[in-house]
Amino acid sequence: MNITLIGASGFIGSALLAEALSRGHHVTALVQNPDKLAPHAGLKAVAVDVLDTPRLAAQLAGHEAVVSAFSGHAQQDVREYYGCGIDSIIQAVKQAGVKRLLVVGGAGSLEVAPGVQAVDTPEFPAQWKGSALGARDTLEKLRKEQELDWTLLSPAAMIAPGERTGRFRIGGDQLMTDAEGQSRISVQDYAVAMIDELERPAHSRKRFSVAY
């Protein structure tokens, strides 16, 4: 499949890139600094500012799907920057005529009790609140979207480097925990779940989640 990956050099984006390339997909990686990516036969790396909607649309055109691992973690106002970036991405995908958009979401908007999302609890870490709220804003925007065939994948509460096991649970809007009460997933298995969805769509116009 011929896809575009936005944010391919980031924490989750790099795992998505590795997984997609390992399965033989052709990936156009849109990043701030292409030099960060190692050469690969299936990879084309392009420097793009996500906020430059016309240029972004030009790079997206002709692809079968767009996978967004965009994040504003490095910015001072994470929520504001993330929102502007996602708005630009959505508009660029439409302008490019690409129908499928897969988005890396957050765990903060998952429910920990009926009607209670993790980001709204007192225990939620303050340093991640901006990005969690931005990711929740994105989910709300996508749920109102009428044109695109979108999917958003939320990770477990803890996502970190680990093994690629290919063994995990798929859920919906609730935070999943394991037998020890922990909510976790490796970034490698998160990537497996996302590329599985790319290849075999099962959550059109929905958010789904992944955890051990």
PALOFI-489692 format. One line per 5 residues: their letters; for each residue x, y, z of N, C-alpha, C, O. Coordinates in nm, 2 decimals, decimal comma, padded with zeros to 4 digits. Example, Ala and Ser with C-alpha at 12.3 -4.5 7.8 and 13.67 -1.06 7.14 Angstrom:
BEGIN
as> 01,32:-00,57:00,78:01,23:-00,45:00,78:01,32:-00,33:00,78:01,42:-00,33:00,85 ~ 01,28:-00,22:00,71:01,37:-00,11:00,71:01,29:00,00:00,79:01,34:00,11:00,80 $
END
This chain:
BEGIN
mnitl> 00,08:-00,12:00,00:00,00:00,00:00,00:00,09:00,12:00,00:00,20:00,13:00,06 ~ 00,04:00,23:-00,07:00,11:00,35:-00,08:00,06:00,45:00,02:-00,05:00,50:00,00 ~ 00,13:00,48:00,13:00,07:00,56:00,24:00,16:00,68:00,27:00,28:00,68:00,24 ~ 00,10:00,78:00,34:00,18:00,89:00,40:00,18:00,87:00,55:00,07:00,85:00,61 ~ 00,29:00,90:00,61:00,30:00,89:00,76:00,35:01,03:00,81:00,47:01,07:00,78 $
igasg> 00,27:01,10:00,88:00,31:01,23:00,93:00,37:01,21:01,07:00,31:01,14:01,16 ~ 00,48:01,27:01,10:00,55:01,25:01,22:00,62:01,12:01,24:00,63:01,06:01,34 ~ 00,69:01,08:01,13:00,75:00,94:01,12:00,87:00,93:01,21:00,92:00,82:01,23 ~ 00,93:01,04:01,25:01,05:01,03:01,33:01,03:01,04:01,48:01,12:01,04:01,56 ~ 00,90:01,05:01,52:00,87:01,07:01,66:00,86:00,93:01,74:00,89:00,83:01,68 $
figsa> 00,83:00,94:01,86:00,83:00,82:01,95:00,74:00,71:01,89:00,78:00,59:01,87 ~ 00,61:00,74:01,86:00,52:00,65:01,81:00,53:00,64:01,66:00,53:00,53:01,60 ~ 00,56:00,75:01,59:00,57:00,75:01,45:00,69:00,66:01,40:00,67:00,60:01,29 ~ 00,80:00,66:01,47:00,91:00,57:01,43:00,87:00,43:01,43:00,92:00,35:01,35 ~ 00,79:00,39:01,53:00,75:00,25:01,54:00,65:00,22:01,43:00,66:00,11:01,38 $
llaea> 00,56:00,31:01,40:00,47:00,29:01,29:00,55:00,28:01,16:00,51:00,19:01,07 ~ 00,65:00,36:01,14:00,73:00,35:01,02:00,80:00,22:01,00:00,79:00,15:00,90 ~ 00,86:00,17:01,11:00,93:00,04:01,11:00,83:-00,07:01,08:00,86:-00,16:01,00 ~ 00,71:-00,07:01,14:00,61:-00,18:01,12:00,56:-00,17:00,97:00,55:-00,28:00,91 ~ 00,53:-00,05:00,92:00,48:-00,04:00,79:00,58:-00,09:00,68:00,55:-00,16:00,59 $
lsrgh> 00,71:-00,05:00,70:00,81:-00,09:00,61:00,84:-00,24:00,61:00,86:-00,30:00,51 ~ 00,83:-00,30:00,73:00,85:-00,44:00,75:00,75:-00,52:00,68:00,77:-00,64:00,64 ~ 00,63:-00,46:00,65:00,52:-00,54:00,59:00,52:-00,51:00,43:00,43:-00,55:00,36 ~ 00,62:-00,43:00,39:00,63:-00,41:00,25:00,55:-00,29:00,19:00,54:-00,27:00,07 ~ 00,50:-00,20:00,28:00,43:-00,08:00,24:00,53:00,02:00,19:00,64:00,03:00,23 $
hvtal> 00,48:00,11:00,10:00,56:00,22:00,05:00,52:00,34:00,13:00,40:00,38:00,13 ~ 00,61:00,40:00,20:00,58:00,51:00,29:00,65:00,64:00,25:00,77:00,65:00,23 ~ 00,56:00,75:00,24:00,62:00,88:00,23:00,61:00,94:00,37:00,50:00,96:00,42 ~ 00,73:00,96:00,43:00,74:01,01:00,56:00,75:01,16:00,56:00,85:01,22:00,51 ~ 00,65:01,23:00,63:00,66:01,37:00,63:00,71:01,41:00,77:00,64:01,39:00,87 $
vqnpd> 00,82:01,48:00,78:00,89:01,51:00,90:00,95:01,65:00,89:00,96:01,71:00,79 ~ 00,99:01,70:01,01:01,06:01,83:01,01:01,21:01,81:00,96:01,26:01,90:00,89 ~ 01,27:01,70:00,99:01,41:01,68:00,95:01,43:01,54:00,89:01,44:01,44:00,97 ~ 01,42:01,53:00,76:01,44:01,40:00,69:01,57:01,33:00,73:01,57:01,20:00,72 ~ 01,67:01,40:00,77:01,80:01,34:00,79:01,79:01,24:00,91:01,88:01,16:00,93 $
klaph> 01,69:01,25:00,99:01,67:01,17:01,11:01,63:01,02:01,07:01,65:00,93:01,15 ~ 01,59:01,01:00,95:01,54:00,88:00,90:01,65:00,80:00,82:01,71:00,86:00,73 ~ 01,67:00,68:00,86:01,76:00,59:00,78:01,71:00,56:00,64:01,59:00,54:00,63 ~ 01,79:00,56:00,54:01,74:00,52:00,41:01,68:00,38:00,40:01,73:00,29:00,47 ~ 01,58:00,37:00,32:01,51:00,24:00,30:01,45:00,24:00,16:01,40:00,34:00,12 $
aglka> 01,45:00,12:00,10:01,40:00,11:-00,03:01,25:00,15:-00,04:01,21:00,21:-00,15 ~ 01,17:00,13:00,06:01,03:00,16:00,06:01,00:00,30:00,11:00,88:00,33:00,13 ~ 01,10:00,38:00,14:01,08:00,51:00,21:01,12:00,63:00,13:01,22:00,63:00,06 ~ 01,03:00,73:00,13:01,06:00,86:00,08:01,04:00,96:00,19:00,92:00,97:00,24 ~ 01,14:01,03:00,23:01,13:01,13:00,34:01,13:01,27:00,29:01,21:01,31:00,20 $
vavdv> 01,03:01,34:00,34:01,01:01,48:00,29:00,99:01,57:00,41:00,92:01,54:00,50 ~ 01,06:01,69:00,40:01,04:01,79:00,50:00,92:01,87:00,48:00,90:01,93:00,37 ~ 00,83:01,88:00,57:00,70:01,95:00,56:00,66:02,01:00,69:00,67:01,95:00,80 ~ 00,62:02,13:00,69:00,56:02,20:00,81:00,41:02,17:00,80:00,34:02,20:00,71 ~ 00,36:02,10:00,91:00,22:02,05:00,91:00,13:02,17:00,90:00,02:02,15:00,85 $
ldtpr> 00,17:02,29:00,95:00,08:02,40:00,95:00,07:02,47:00,81:-00,02:02,55:00,79 ~ 00,15:02,42:00,72:00,15:02,47:00,58:00,05:02,38:00,50:00,09:02,29:00,43 ~ -00,08:02,41:00,51:-00,18:02,32:00,46:-00,17:02,30:00,31:-00,18:02,18:00,27 ~ -00,15:02,40:00,22:-00,14:02,37:00,08:-00,02:02,28:00,04:-00,04:02,19:-00,04 ~ 00,10:02,30:00,10:00,21:02,21:00,08:00,19:02,07:00,13:00,22:01,97:00,07 $
laaql> 00,12:02,07:00,25:00,09:01,94:00,30:00,00:01,86:00,21:00,02:01,74:00,19 ~ -00,10:01,93:00,16:-00,20:01,86:00,07:-00,13:01,81:-00,05:-00,16:01,70:-00,10 ~ -00,04:01,89:-00,11:00,04:01,85:-00,23:00,12:01,72:-00,20:00,13:01,64:-00,29 ~ 00,17:01,70:-00,08:00,25:01,58:-00,05:00,16:01,46:-00,03:00,20:01,35:-00,05 ~ 00,04:01,49:00,02:-00,06:01,38:00,05:-00,12:01,32:-00,07:-00,16:01,20:-00,07 $
aghea> -00,13:01,40:-00,18:-00,21:01,36:-00,30:-00,15:01,23:-00,36:-00,03:01,22:-00,36 ~ -00,24:01,15:-00,40:-00,20:01,02:-00,47:-00,17:00,90:-00,38:-00,14:00,80:-00,42 ~ -00,19:00,92:-00,25:-00,17:00,81:-00,15:-00,30:00,75:-00,12:-00,41:00,81:-00,13 ~ -00,29:00,62:-00,08:-00,42:00,55:-00,04:-00,47:00,58:00,10:-00,59:00,57:00,12 ~ -00,38:00,62:00,18:-00,42:00,65:00,32:-00,31:00,74:00,38:-00,20:00,74:00,34 $
vvsaf> -00,36:00,82:00,48:-00,27:00,90:00,56:-00,27:00,85:00,71:-00,38:00,83:00,76 ~ -00,16:00,83:00,77:-00,15:00,79:00,91:-00,08:00,91:00,98:00,03:00,95:00,94 ~ -00,15:00,97:01,08:-00,09:01,08:01,15:-00,05:01,05:01,29:-00,12:01,00:01,37 ~ 00,08:01,06:01,31:00,14:01,05:01,44:00,19:01,19:01,49:00,28:01,20:01,57 ~ 00,12:01,29:01,44:00,16:01,43:01,48:00,13:01,45:01,63:00,03:01,40:01,68 $
sghaq> 00,22:01,52:01,69:00,21:01,56:01,83:00,27:01,69:01,85:00,36:01,73:01,78 ~ 00,23:01,76:01,95:00,28:01,89:01,99:00,36:01,89:02,11:00,37:02,00:02,18 ~ 00,42:01,78:02,15:00,48:01,77:02,28:00,59:01,86:02,30:00,62:01,90:02,42 ~ 00,66:01,91:02,20:00,78:01,99:02,21:00,74:02,14:02,22:00,82:02,23:02,24 ~ 00,61:02,17:02,21:00,56:02,31:02,21:00,52:02,36:02,35:00,49:02,28:02,43 $
qdvre> 00,53:02,49:02,37:00,49:02,54:02,50:00,34:02,53:02,52:00,30:02,48:02,63 ~ 00,26:02,56:02,43:00,12:02,54:02,44:00,08:02,42:02,36:00,04:02,43:02,24 ~ 00,09:02,30:02,42:00,07:02,18:02,34:-00,07:02,17:02,29:-00,08:02,13:02,17 ~ -00,17:02,19:02,37:-00,31:02,18:02,32:-00,34:02,27:02,20:-00,40:02,22:02,10 ~ -00,30:02,39:02,21:-00,32:02,49:02,10:-00,25:02,45:01,97:-00,31:02,44:01,87 $
yygcg> -00,12:02,42:01,98:-00,05:02,38:01,87:-00,10:02,25:01,80:-00,11:02,24:01,68 ~ -00,13:02,15:01,89:-00,18:02,02:01,84:-00,31:02,05:01,77:-00,33:01,99:01,66 ~ -00,40:02,13:01,82:-00,53:02,16:01,76:-00,51:02,22:01,62:-00,58:02,18:01,52 ~ -00,42:02,32:01,61:-00,39:02,38:01,48:-00,34:02,28:01,38:-00,37:02,28:01,26 ~ -00,25:02,20:01,43:-00,19:02,10:01,34:-00,29:02,00:01,29:-00,29:01,96:01,17 $
idsii> -00,38:01,95:01,38:-00,48:01,85:01,34:-00,58:01,91:01,24:-00,62:01,85:01,14 ~ -00,61:02,04:01,26:-00,70:02,11:01,17:-00,64:02,12:01,03:-00,71:02,09:00,93 ~ -00,51:02,15:01,03:-00,44:02,16:00,90:-00,44:02,02:00,83:-00,46:02,01:00,71 ~ -00,41:01,91:00,91:-00,40:01,78:00,85:-00,54:01,74:00,79:-00,54:01,69:00,68 ~ -00,64:01,76:00,87:-00,78:01,72:00,82:-00,81:01,80:00,69:-00,86:01,74:00,59 $
qavkq> -00,78:01,93:00,68:-00,81:02,00:00,56:-00,72:01,96:00,45:-00,77:01,95:00,33 ~ -00,60:01,93:00,48:-00,50:01,88:00,37:-00,54:01,75:00,31:-00,54:01,72:00,19 ~ -00,59:01,66:00,40:-00,63:01,52:00,35:-00,75:01,54:00,26:-00,76:01,47:00,16 ~ -00,84:01,63:00,29:-00,96:01,65:00,21:-00,92:01,71:00,08:-00,96:01,67:-00,03 ~ -00,83:01,81:00,08:-00,78:01,88:-00,04:-00,71:01,78:-00,13:-00,72:01,79:-00,26 $
agvkr> -00,64:01,69:-00,07:-00,56:01,59:-00,15:-00,65:01,48:-00,21:-00,61:01,41:-00,30 ~ -00,77:01,47:-00,16:-00,86:01,37:-00,21:-00,84:01,23:-00,16:-00,88:01,13:-00,21 ~ -00,76:01,22:-00,04:-00,74:01,10:00,02:-00,86:01,07:00,12:-00,90:01,15:00,19 ~ -00,91:00,95:00,11:-01,03:00,92:00,19:-01,01:00,86:00,33:-01,08:00,89:00,42 ~ -00,89:00,79:00,35:-00,87:00,73:00,48:-00,77:00,81:00,56:-00,66:00,85:00,51 $
llvvg> -00,80:00,83:00,68:-00,71:00,90:00,78:-00,71:00,82:00,91:-00,81:00,80:00,97 ~ -00,59:00,77:00,94:-00,57:00,70:01,07:-00,49:00,79:01,16:-00,39:00,85:01,12 ~ -00,54:00,81:01,29:-00,48:00,90:01,38:-00,43:00,84:01,51:-00,51:00,76:01,57 ~ -00,31:00,87:01,55:-00,26:00,83:01,68:-00,34:00,91:01,79:-00,32:01,04:01,79 ~ -00,41:00,85:01,87:-00,48:00,92:01,98:-00,42:00,91:02,11:-00,30:00,86:02,12 $
gagsl> -00,49:00,95:02,22:-00,43:00,94:02,35:-00,52:00,85:02,44:-00,63:00,81:02,40 ~ -00,47:00,82:02,56:-00,54:00,74:02,66:-00,63:00,83:02,75:-00,72:00,77:02,81 ~ -00,60:00,96:02,75:-00,67:01,04:02,85:-00,82:01,05:02,83:-00,89:01,07:02,92 ~ -00,87:01,03:02,70:-01,01:01,03:02,68:-01,08:00,90:02,69:-01,20:00,89:02,67 ~ -01,01:00,80:02,74:-01,07:00,67:02,77:-01,14:00,68:02,91:-01,09:00,75:03,00 $
evapg> -01,25:00,61:02,92:-01,33:00,61:03,04:-01,27:00,52:03,15:-01,23:00,40:03,12 ~ -01,25:00,57:03,27:-01,21:00,49:03,38:-01,33:00,45:03,47:-01,31:00,36:03,56 ~ -01,44:00,51:03,45:-01,57:00,48:03,51:-01,67:00,53:03,42:-01,64:00,62:03,33 ~ -01,80:00,49:03,43:-01,90:00,54:03,34:-01,91:00,69:03,34:-01,94:00,75:03,44 ~ -01,88:00,75:03,22:-01,89:00,89:03,21:-01,77:00,97:03,26:-01,77:01,09:03,26 $
vqavd> -01,67:00,90:03,31:-01,55:00,97:03,37:-01,43:00,93:03,28:-01,39:00,81:03,28 ~ -01,37:01,03:03,22:-01,25:01,00:03,14:-01,12:01,02:03,23:-01,12:01,10:03,32 ~ -01,02:00,95:03,19:-00,89:00,95:03,27:-00,84:01,09:03,29:-00,79:01,12:03,40 ~ -00,84:01,17:03,18:-00,78:01,31:03,19:-00,85:01,40:03,29:-00,80:01,50:03,33 ~ -00,98:01,36:03,33:-01,05:01,45:03,42:-01,04:01,40:03,56:-01,10:01,46:03,65 $
tpefp> -00,96:01,30:03,59:-00,94:01,25:03,73:-00,83:01,33:03,79:-00,73:01,37:03,73 ~ -00,83:01,34:03,93:-00,72:01,41:04,00:-00,59:01,34:03,98:-00,48:01,41:03,99 ~ -00,58:01,21:03,96:-00,46:01,14:03,95:-00,39:01,16:03,81:-00,27:01,12:03,80 ~ -00,45:01,22:03,72:-00,39:01,23:03,58:-00,27:01,32:03,59:-00,28:01,43:03,64 ~ -00,15:01,28:03,54:-00,03:01,36:03,55:-00,04:01,49:03,48:-00,08:01,50:03,36 $
aqwkg> -00,01:01,60:03,55:-00,02:01,73:03,50:00,06:01,76:03,37:00,02:01,83:03,28 ~ 00,18:01,69:03,36:00,27:01,72:03,25:00,22:01,66:03,12:00,26:01,70:03,01 ~ 00,12:01,57:03,13:00,06:01,51:03,00:-00,08:01,57:02,97:-00,14:01,53:02,88 ~ -00,13:01,66:03,06:-00,27:01,70:03,04:-00,29:01,78:02,91:-00,39:01,76:02,85 ~ -00,19:01,87:02,87:-00,21:01,94:02,75:-00,23:01,85:02,63:-00,32:01,88:02,55 $
salga> -00,14:01,76:02,62:-00,15:01,67:02,50:-00,27:01,58:02,51:-00,33:01,55:02,41 ~ -00,31:01,54:02,63:-00,43:01,46:02,65:-00,56:01,53:02,61:-00,65:01,48:02,54 ~ -00,56:01,66:02,65:-00,68:01,74:02,61:-00,68:01,77:02,46:-00,79:01,77:02,40 ~ -00,56:01,79:02,40:-00,55:01,81:02,26:-00,60:01,68:02,18:-00,67:01,69:02,08 ~ -00,56:01,57:02,23:-00,60:01,44:02,17:-00,75:01,42:02,18:-00,82:01,37:02,09 $
rdtle> -00,81:01,46:02,30:-00,95:01,45:02,31:-01,03:01,55:02,22:-01,13:01,51:02,16 ~ -00,97:01,67:02,21:-01,03:01,76:02,11:-01,03:01,70:01,97:-01,13:01,72:01,90 ~ -00,93:01,64:01,93:-00,92:01,57:01,80:-01,02:01,47:01,78:-01,09:01,46:01,68 ~ -01,04:01,39:01,88:-01,15:01,28:01,87:-01,28:01,34:01,85:-01,36:01,30:01,77 ~ -01,31:01,45:01,93:-01,44:01,52:01,91:-01,46:01,58:01,77:-01,57:01,57:01,72 $
klrke> -01,35:01,63:01,72:-01,35:01,69:01,58:-01,38:01,58:01,48:-01,47:01,59:01,39 ~ -01,31:01,46:01,50:-01,33:01,35:01,40:-01,47:01,30:01,41:-01,53:01,26:01,31 ~ -01,53:01,29:01,53:-01,66:01,24:01,54:-01,77:01,32:01,47:-01,88:01,28:01,45 ~ -01,73:01,45:01,44:-01,82:01,54:01,37:-01,79:01,54:01,22:-01,87:01,60:01,14 ~ -01,69:01,47:01,18:-01,64:01,47:01,04:-01,73:01,39:00,95:-01,77:01,27:00,99 $
qeldw> -01,77:01,45:00,84:-01,87:01,38:00,75:-01,81:01,33:00,63:-01,87:01,24:00,56 ~ -01,69:01,38:00,59:-01,63:01,34:00,46:-01,53:01,22:00,47:-01,53:01,13:00,38 ~ -01,45:01,22:00,57:-01,34:01,13:00,57:-01,37:00,99:00,64:-01,46:00,99:00,73 ~ -01,31:00,89:00,59:-01,32:00,76:00,65:-01,20:00,76:00,75:-01,09:00,71:00,72 ~ -01,23:00,80:00,88:-01,13:00,81:00,98:-01,13:00,70:01,08:-01,23:00,64:01,10 $
tllsp> -01,02:00,68:01,15:-01,00:00,59:01,26:-00,90:00,65:01,36:-00,80:00,70:01,31 ~ -00,93:00,65:01,48:-00,83:00,69:01,59:-00,81:00,58:01,68:-00,90:00,51:01,73 ~ -00,68:00,55:01,71:-00,64:00,45:01,80:-00,58:00,50:01,93:-00,47:00,57:01,92 ~ -00,64:00,47:02,04:-00,59:00,52:02,17:-00,50:00,40:02,23:-00,55:00,29:02,23 ~ -00,39:00,44:02,28:-00,31:00,34:02,35:-00,35:00,31:02,49:-00,44:00,38:02,54 $
aamia> -00,29:00,22:02,56:-00,31:00,20:02,70:-00,25:00,32:02,78:-00,18:00,41:02,72 ~ -00,27:00,33:02,91:-00,22:00,45:02,99:-00,07:00,46:02,98:-00,02:00,57:02,98 ~ 00,00:00,34:02,98:00,14:00,34:02,97:00,18:00,28:02,84:00,15:00,17:02,81 ~ 00,25:00,36:02,75:00,31:00,31:02,63:00,46:00,34:02,63:00,50:00,45:02,65 ~ 00,53:00,23:02,61:00,68:00,24:02,62:00,75:00,14:02,53:00,68:00,05:02,48 $
pgert> 00,88:00,16:02,50:00,95:00,07:02,42:00,94:-00,07:02,48:00,95:-00,08:02,60 ~ 00,93:-00,18:02,40:00,92:-00,31:02,46:00,93:-00,41:02,34:01,00:-00,39:02,24 ~ 00,86:-00,52:02,36:00,86:-00,63:02,26:00,75:-00,61:02,16:00,65:-00,55:02,19 ~ 00,77:-00,67:02,04:00,67:-00,68:01,94:00,61:-00,82:01,96:00,67:-00,92:01,90 ~ 00,51:-00,84:02,03:00,45:-00,97:02,06:00,34:-01,01:01,96:00,32:-01,12:01,93 $
grfri> 00,27:-00,91:01,91:00,15:-00,93:01,83:00,03:-00,99:01,91:-00,07:-01,03:01,85 ~ 00,05:-00,99:02,04:-00,06:-01,04:02,13:-00,11:-00,93:02,22:-00,03:-00,88:02,31 ~ -00,23:-00,88:02,20:-00,29:-00,77:02,28:-00,44:-00,78:02,27:-00,49:-00,86:02,19 ~ -00,51:-00,70:02,34:-00,65:-00,69:02,34:-00,69:-00,56:02,26:-00,63:-00,46:02,28 ~ -00,80:-00,57:02,19:-00,86:-00,46:02,13:-00,99:-00,42:02,20:-01,07:-00,50:02,23 $
ggdql> -01,00:-00,29:02,23:-01,12:-00,24:02,30:-01,18:-00,12:02,24:-01,15:-00,09:02,12 ~ -01,26:-00,05:02,31:-01,33:00,07:02,26:-01,30:00,19:02,34:-01,19:00,24:02,34 ~ -01,40:00,25:02,41:-01,38:00,38:02,48:-01,34:00,36:02,63:-01,33:00,46:02,69 ~ -01,33:00,24:02,67:-01,29:00,22:02,81:-01,14:00,19:02,83:-01,09:00,12:02,75 ~ -01,08:00,24:02,93:-00,94:00,21:02,96:-00,93:00,06:03,01:-01,00:00,02:03,10 $
mtdae> -00,85:-00,02:02,94:-00,83:-00,16:02,97:-00,71:-00,18:03,06:-00,61:-00,11:03,05 ~ -00,72:-00,27:03,16:-00,61:-00,31:03,25:-00,59:-00,46:03,24:-00,67:-00,54:03,20 ~ -00,47:-00,50:03,28:-00,43:-00,64:03,29:-00,47:-00,70:03,42:-00,53:-00,64:03,51 ~ -00,42:-00,82:03,44:-00,45:-00,89:03,57:-00,39:-00,82:03,69:-00,44:-00,84:03,80 ~ -00,29:-00,75:03,67:-00,22:-00,68:03,78:-00,28:-00,54:03,80:-00,23:-00,46:03,88 $
gqsri> -00,38:-00,50:03,72:-00,44:-00,37:03,73:-00,37:-00,26:03,65:-00,40:-00,15:03,67 ~ -00,27:-00,30:03,57:-00,19:-00,21:03,49:-00,25:-00,19:03,35:-00,30:-00,29:03,29 ~ -00,24:-00,07:03,30:-00,29:-00,04:03,16:-00,16:-00,01:03,08:-00,10:00,10:03,10 ~ -00,12:-00,10:03,00:00,01:-00,08:02,93:00,01:-00,15:02,79:-00,07:-00,24:02,76 ~ 00,10:-00,10:02,71:00,12:-00,16:02,57:00,26:-00,11:02,53:00,30:00,00:02,56 $
svqdy> 00,33:-00,20:02,46:00,46:-00,16:02,40:00,43:-00,07:02,28:00,33:-00,09:02,21 ~ 00,52:00,02:02,24:00,50:00,10:02,13:00,51:00,02:02,00:00,44:00,05:01,90 ~ 00,58:-00,10:02,01:00,59:-00,19:01,89:00,45:-00,26:01,87:00,41:-00,27:01,75 ~ 00,39:-00,30:01,98:00,26:-00,36:01,96:00,15:-00,26:01,92:00,05:-00,30:01,85 ~ 00,16:-00,14:01,97:00,07:-00,03:01,93:00,08:-00,02:01,78:-00,02:-00,01:01,71 $
avami> 00,20:-00,02:01,72:00,22:-00,01:01,58:00,16:-00,13:01,51:00,10:-00,11:01,40 ~ 00,17:-00,24:01,56:00,11:-00,36:01,50:-00,04:-00,34:01,49:-00,10:-00,37:01,38 ~ -00,11:-00,30:01,59:-00,25:-00,27:01,59:-00,29:-00,17:01,49:-00,39:-00,19:01,42 ~ -00,21:-00,06:01,48:-00,24:00,04:01,38:-00,23:00,00:01,24:-00,32:00,02:01,15 ~ -00,12:-00,07:01,21:-00,10:-00,12:01,07:-00,19:-00,23:01,04:-00,23:-00,25:00,92 $
deler> -00,23:-00,31:01,13:-00,34:-00,41:01,11:-00,47:-00,34:01,06:-00,53:-00,39:00,97 ~ -00,50:-00,23:01,13:-00,62:-00,15:01,10:-00,61:-00,09:00,96:-00,70:-00,09:00,88 ~ -00,49:-00,05:00,92:-00,46:00,01:00,79:-00,49:-00,10:00,68:-00,55:-00,07:00,58 ~ -00,44:-00,22:00,71:-00,46:-00,33:00,61:-00,59:-00,39:00,61:-00,65:-00,43:00,50 ~ -00,65:-00,40:00,73:-00,79:-00,47:00,74:-00,88:-00,38:00,82:-00,90:-00,41:00,94 $
pahsr> -00,94:-00,28:00,76:-01,02:-00,18:00,83:-01,14:-00,25:00,91:-01,21:-00,33:00,85 ~ -01,14:-00,22:01,04:-01,25:-00,28:01,12:-01,31:-00,17:01,21:-01,41:-00,20:01,28 ~ -01,26:-00,05:01,20:-01,31:00,06:01,29:-01,33:00,19:01,21:-01,28:00,29:01,25 ~ -01,41:00,18:01,11:-01,43:00,30:01,03:-01,52:00,40:01,10:-01,62:00,36:01,16 ~ -01,47:00,52:01,10:-01,54:00,63:01,17:-01,56:00,60:01,32:-01,66:00,64:01,38 $
krfsv> -01,45:00,54:01,38:-01,46:00,50:01,52:-01,32:00,52:01,59:-01,22:00,53:01,52 ~ -01,33:00,53:01,72:-01,21:00,52:01,80:-01,20:00,38:01,86:-01,30:00,33:01,90 ~ -01,08:00,32:01,86:-01,07:00,20:01,93:-00,94:00,20:02,01:-00,86:00,30:01,99 ~ -00,92:00,11:02,10:-00,80:00,11:02,19:-00,73:-00,02:02,19:-00,79:-00,12:02,15 ~ -00,61:-00,02:02,24:-00,53:-00,14:02,25:-00,45:-00,14:02,38:-00,40:-00,04:02,43 $
ay> -00,44:-00,26:02,44:-00,37:-00,28:02,57:-00,35:-00,43:02,59:-00,41:-00,51:02,52 ~ -00,26:-00,46:02,68:-00,23:-00,60:02,72:-00,34:-00,64:02,81:-00,34:-00,76:02,86 $
END
